[in-house]
């Protein structure tokens, strides 16, 4: 498998907060036996989260040292915390011939696409803006109204950017259908390289 073919196994899935992308990614990983990259963050870990499952929770100093060592495919500061995709596990999985799923935001996706041109991008859309607002309000993360408002504004900007830059758009109106659409997109992409 050439380096270019390996990079085609890199799938970026994005979507606004509360759209269900984590659920979709987990199911897609299961169905395709793919590798799900776990992002690193400096944000505090919530009670329901587990180290290494949702994120690698890192102290800011360690994260900044990784930035200095060029250890991230991409990183950004979002809502006052760093988020980043470590290179090493992604490259190891690609070298082993696996499909690699990156669940990252639009800003990160655009950065990855600059260095990994063959990566495929899929954006998960809510059926309606109102649905997204209800999901963000119902998440139980203890966020104040200002943070929720900021998440909705960010979602609007991300959706606008996704229409310009993403290869595929999938509406999460019916979860099982959205999962199948994502699986079909990836299968089609991989068949195209045989």
C-alpha positions in Angstrom: 0.0 0.0 0.0 1.5 3.4 -1.0 1.6 6.3 1.3 -1.1 8.0 -0.7 -3.3 4.9 -0.4 -2.8 4.8 3.3 -3.8 8.5 3.6 -7.1 7.7 1.9 -7.9 5.6 4.9 -8.0 8.7 7.0 -11.7 9.8 7.5 -12.5 13.1 9.2 -16.0 13.3 10.8 -17.1 16.7 12.1 -20.3 18.3 13.2 -21.6 20.9 15.7 -21.8 20.2 19.4 -24.8 18.0 20.2 -25.4 16.7 16.7 -24.6 13.1 17.7 -21.2 12.7 15.9 -19.6 10.8 18.9 -22.4 8.2 18.8 -22.1 7.9 15.0 -18.3 7.6 15.1 -18.5 4.8 17.7 -20.9 2.8 15.6 -18.9 3.4 12.4 -15.8 2.2 14.2 -17.5 -0.9 15.3 -19.1 -1.7 11.9 -15.8 -1.2 10.0 -13.3 -2.3 12.7 -11.7 1.1 12.3 -9.4 3.0 14.6 -10.9 6.0 16.4 -8.3 8.6 17.2 -8.7 9.9 20.7 -8.0 13.6 20.9 -6.1 15.3 23.7 -7.5 18.2 25.6 -6.7 20.5 28.5 -10.3 20.9 29.5 -11.4 19.4 32.8 -12.7 15.8 32.7 -16.4 15.5 33.6 -17.6 12.7 35.9 -19.1 10.7 33.1 -15.8 10.7 31.1 -13.0 8.3 31.2 -9.3 9.1 30.6 -8.3 7.8 27.1 -11.9 7.0 26.1 -13.5 10.4 25.3 -10.2 12.3 25.5 -6.7 12.2 26.8 -7.0 14.8 29.5 -3.6 16.6 29.8 -2.2 19.4 31.9 -1.7 22.6 29.9 2.1 22.4 30.3 2.2 18.8 28.8 0.0 19.8 25.9 2.2 22.8 25.1 5.3 20.6 25.2 3.6 18.3 22.6 3.0 21.4 20.4 6.7 22.3 20.7 7.6 18.7 19.7 5.3 18.8 16.6 3.3 15.8 18.1 -0.1 16.9 16.8 -1.7 16.6 13.3 -3.7 19.6 14.3 -4.5 21.5 17.5 -6.6 24.5 18.4 -7.8 26.5 21.4 -11.6 26.2 21.7 -13.7 27.7 24.4 -10.5 28.5 26.4 -9.0 25.0 26.3 -6.6 23.2 23.9 -7.8 20.3 21.8 -5.5 18.3 19.5 -5.0 15.1 17.4 -1.8 13.2 18.3 0.1 12.2 15.2 1.7 8.9 16.4 -1.4 6.7 17.0 -2.9 7.9 13.7 0.2 7.2 11.7 0.7 3.8 13.4 -2.9 2.7 12.5 -2.6 4.0 8.9 0.7 2.1 8.5 -1.1 -1.1 9.7 -3.6 -0.5 6.8 -6.5 0.4 9.1 -9.3 2.9 8.5 -8.7 5.8 10.9 -11.6 8.0 12.1 -10.8 11.5 13.4 -13.7 13.1 15.2 -12.6 16.8 15.1 -14.0 20.2 14.5 -14.0 22.1 11.2 -11.0 24.2 12.1 -9.0 21.0 12.8 -10.3 19.3 9.8 -9.1 22.1 7.5 -5.7 21.9 9.1 -5.4 18.2 8.6 -6.6 18.4 4.9 -3.6 20.8 4.2 -1.1 18.1 5.2 -3.1 15.0 4.5 -4.6 15.8 1.1 -6.2 12.3 0.6 -8.3 12.5 3.8 -12.0 12.2 3.3 -14.3 14.7 5.1 -17.8 14.0 6.4 -19.9 16.6 8.2 -22.9 15.6 10.4 -25.8 18.1 10.2 -28.8 18.4 12.5 -32.2 18.0 10.8 -33.1 21.5 12.1 -31.3 24.3 14.1 -34.0 23.9 16.7 -33.1 20.3 17.3 -29.5 21.3 17.8 -30.5 23.9 20.4 -32.5 21.3 22.3 -29.6 18.8 22.3 -27.1 21.4 23.5 -29.5 22.5 26.3 -30.3 18.9 27.3 -26.7 17.6 27.5 -26.3 18.2 31.2 -22.7 19.5 31.1 -23.5 22.2 33.6 -22.8 25.0 31.1 -24.1 28.5 31.6 -26.4 30.2 29.1 -23.5 32.2 27.6 -21.5 29.0 26.8 -24.6 27.4 25.3 -25.2 30.5 23.1 -21.5 30.5 22.1 -21.8 26.8 21.1 -24.9 27.6 18.9 -23.1 30.5 17.2 -20.0 28.3 16.6 -22.3 25.6 15.1 -23.7 28.1 12.6 -20.2 29.1 11.5 -19.1 25.5 11.3 -22.1 24.5 9.2 -21.5 27.4 6.8 -17.8 26.4 6.4 -18.6 22.7 6.0 -20.8 23.4 3.0 -17.8 25.0 1.4 -15.0 22.5 2.4 -16.4 19.1 3.1 -16.7 16.1 0.7 -19.9 14.8 2.2 -22.8 16.0 4.3 -25.0 13.6 6.3 -28.2 14.7 8.1 -28.6 13.0 11.5 -32.4 12.8 11.5 -32.6 9.1 12.0 -29.5 7.8 13.8 -29.3 4.3 12.2 -29.7 5.8 8.8 -27.0 8.4 9.4 -24.6 5.7 10.6 -25.3 3.6 7.5 -24.8 6.6 5.2 -21.4 7.3 6.8 -20.4 3.6 6.5 -21.5 3.6 2.8 -19.5 6.8 2.1 -16.3 5.2 3.6 -16.9 1.9 1.8 -17.4 3.7 -1.5 -14.2 5.7 -1.0 -12.2 2.5 -0.2 -13.6 0.6 -3.2 -12.4 3.5 -5.4 -8.8 2.9 -4.4 -8.8 -0.9 -5.2 
